[in-house]
Amino acid sequence: MSTEVRAATAVVEAAAKHDWAPMIGAGIAVGAASIAAGIAVAYTGAAALAALSERPELFGRAMVIVGLAEGIAIYGLIMGIILVGKA
């Protein structure tokens, strides 16, 4: 067997030992969830401020809705942790 074939085989075996797919999945999950949460908070935060300027008694309800939008990022982070734990 030539040295090039042995080197290629060693690289393939080293890559097979490290499970990189869950890491890529974790990165995609956390990144996409963070972007989606940012967009959701932008829209709900703007609507909450508009509602609060007219009716200040809606503060608690508005903050709950903004908090639910931030929950999207937390779900993505949890999925990322689960995927990293599988690697």
MILOKE-432777 format. One record per residue (C-alpha): residue number from 1; residue in one letter; x, y, z; chain. Coordinates in Angstrom, 1 decimal. Example, Ala and Ser with C-alpha at 12.3 -4.5 7.8 and 13.67 -1.06 7.14 Angstrom:
! MILOKE-432777
+-----+---------+--------+--------+--------+--------+
: num : residuo :     xx :     yy :     zz : cadena :
+-----+---------+--------+--------+--------+--------+
:   1 :       A :   12.3 :   -4.5 :    7.8 :      A :
:   2 :       S :   13.7 :   -1.1 :    7.1 :      A :
+-----+---------+--------+--------+--------+--------+
***
This chain:
! MILOKE-432777
+-----+---------+--------+--------+--------+--------+
: num : residuo :     xx :     yy :     zz : cadena :
+-----+---------+--------+--------+--------+--------+
:   1 :       M :    0.0 :    0.0 :    0.0 :      A :
:   2 :       S :    1.4 :    3.4 :   -0.9 :      A :
:   3 :       T :    2.0 :    6.2 :    1.6 :      A :
:   4 :       E :   -0.8 :    8.3 :    0.0 :      A :
:   5 :       V :   -3.4 :    5.6 :    0.5 :      A :
:   6 :       R :   -2.2 :    5.0 :    4.1 :      A :
:   7 :       A :   -2.4 :    8.7 :    4.8 :      A :
:   8 :       A :   -5.9 :    9.0 :    3.4 :      A :
:   9 :       T :   -7.0 :    5.9 :    5.4 :      A :
:  10 :       A :   -5.6 :    7.5 :    8.5 :      A :
:  11 :       V :   -7.5 :   10.7 :    7.9 :      A :
:  12 :       V :  -10.7 :    8.9 :    7.2 :      A :
:  13 :       E :  -10.3 :    6.8 :   10.4 :      A :
:  14 :       A :   -9.5 :    9.9 :   12.5 :      A :
:  15 :       A :  -12.6 :   11.7 :   11.1 :      A :
:  16 :       A :  -14.8 :    8.6 :   11.9 :      A :
:  17 :       K :  -13.7 :    8.7 :   15.5 :      A :
:  18 :       H :  -15.0 :   12.2 :   16.0 :      A :
:  19 :       D :  -18.7 :   12.6 :   15.5 :      A :
:  20 :       W :  -18.9 :   16.0 :   13.9 :      A :
:  21 :       A :  -22.5 :   15.9 :   12.7 :      A :
:  22 :       P :  -24.1 :   16.6 :   16.1 :      A :
:  23 :       M :  -21.8 :   19.6 :   16.4 :      A :
:  24 :       I :  -22.9 :   21.1 :   13.1 :      A :
:  25 :       G :  -26.5 :   20.3 :   14.0 :      A :
:  26 :       A :  -26.1 :   22.1 :   17.4 :      A :
:  27 :       G :  -24.6 :   25.1 :   15.7 :      A :
:  28 :       I :  -27.4 :   25.3 :   13.2 :      A :
:  29 :       A :  -30.1 :   24.8 :   15.9 :      A :
:  30 :       V :  -28.6 :   27.5 :   18.2 :      A :
:  31 :       G :  -27.9 :   30.0 :   15.4 :      A :
:  32 :       A :  -31.3 :   29.6 :   13.7 :      A :
:  33 :       A :  -33.2 :   29.8 :   17.0 :      A :
:  34 :       S :  -31.3 :   32.9 :   18.0 :      A :
:  35 :       I :  -32.0 :   34.7 :   14.7 :      A :
:  36 :       A :  -35.7 :   33.7 :   14.9 :      A :
:  37 :       A :  -35.9 :   34.9 :   18.5 :      A :
:  38 :       G :  -34.3 :   38.2 :   17.6 :      A :
:  39 :       I :  -36.9 :   38.7 :   14.8 :      A :
:  40 :       A :  -39.7 :   37.7 :   17.1 :      A :
:  41 :       V :  -38.6 :   40.0 :   19.9 :      A :
:  42 :       A :  -38.2 :   42.9 :   17.5 :      A :
:  43 :       Y :  -41.8 :   42.6 :   16.3 :      A :
:  44 :       T :  -43.4 :   41.8 :   19.7 :      A :
:  45 :       G :  -41.3 :   44.4 :   21.5 :      A :
:  46 :       A :  -42.3 :   47.1 :   19.0 :      A :
:  47 :       A :  -46.0 :   46.1 :   19.3 :      A :
:  48 :       A :  -45.7 :   46.0 :   23.1 :      A :
:  49 :       L :  -44.3 :   49.5 :   23.3 :      A :
:  50 :       A :  -47.0 :   50.8 :   21.0 :      A :
:  51 :       A :  -49.7 :   49.2 :   23.1 :      A :
:  52 :       L :  -48.1 :   50.5 :   26.4 :      A :
:  53 :       S :  -48.0 :   54.1 :   25.0 :      A :
:  54 :       E :  -51.8 :   53.9 :   24.7 :      A :
:  55 :       R :  -52.7 :   51.7 :   27.7 :      A :
:  56 :       P :  -50.0 :   51.4 :   30.4 :      A :
:  57 :       E :  -52.0 :   48.8 :   32.3 :      A :
:  58 :       L :  -51.1 :   46.2 :   29.7 :      A :
:  59 :       F :  -47.4 :   46.1 :   30.9 :      A :
:  60 :       G :  -47.6 :   42.6 :   32.4 :      A :
:  61 :       R :  -49.4 :   41.1 :   29.5 :      A :
:  62 :       A :  -47.0 :   42.7 :   27.0 :      A :
:  63 :       M :  -43.9 :   41.5 :   28.9 :      A :
:  64 :       V :  -45.2 :   37.9 :   28.9 :      A :
:  65 :       I :  -45.6 :   38.0 :   25.2 :      A :
:  66 :       V :  -42.1 :   39.3 :   24.7 :      A :
:  67 :       G :  -40.8 :   36.7 :   27.1 :      A :
:  68 :       L :  -42.5 :   33.9 :   25.1 :      A :
:  69 :       A :  -40.7 :   35.2 :   22.0 :      A :
:  70 :       E :  -37.4 :   34.9 :   23.8 :      A :
:  71 :       G :  -38.3 :   31.3 :   24.7 :      A :
:  72 :       I :  -37.5 :   30.4 :   21.1 :      A :
:  73 :       A :  -33.8 :   31.0 :   21.8 :      A :
:  74 :       I :  -33.9 :   29.0 :   24.9 :      A :
:  75 :       Y :  -35.4 :   26.0 :   23.0 :      A :
:  76 :       G :  -32.6 :   26.2 :   20.5 :      A :
:  77 :       L :  -30.0 :   26.3 :   23.2 :      A :
:  78 :       I :  -31.5 :   23.3 :   24.9 :      A :
:  79 :       M :  -31.5 :   21.4 :   21.5 :      A :
:  80 :       G :  -27.9 :   22.4 :   21.0 :      A :
:  81 :       I :  -26.9 :   21.1 :   24.5 :      A :
:  82 :       I :  -28.7 :   17.8 :   23.8 :      A :
:  83 :       L :  -26.9 :   17.4 :   20.4 :      A :
:  84 :       V :  -23.5 :   18.2 :   21.9 :      A :
:  85 :       G :  -24.2 :   15.6 :   24.6 :      A :
:  86 :       K :  -24.7 :   12.9 :   21.9 :      A :
:  87 :       A :  -21.3 :   13.7 :   20.3 :      A :
+-----+---------+--------+--------+--------+--------+
***
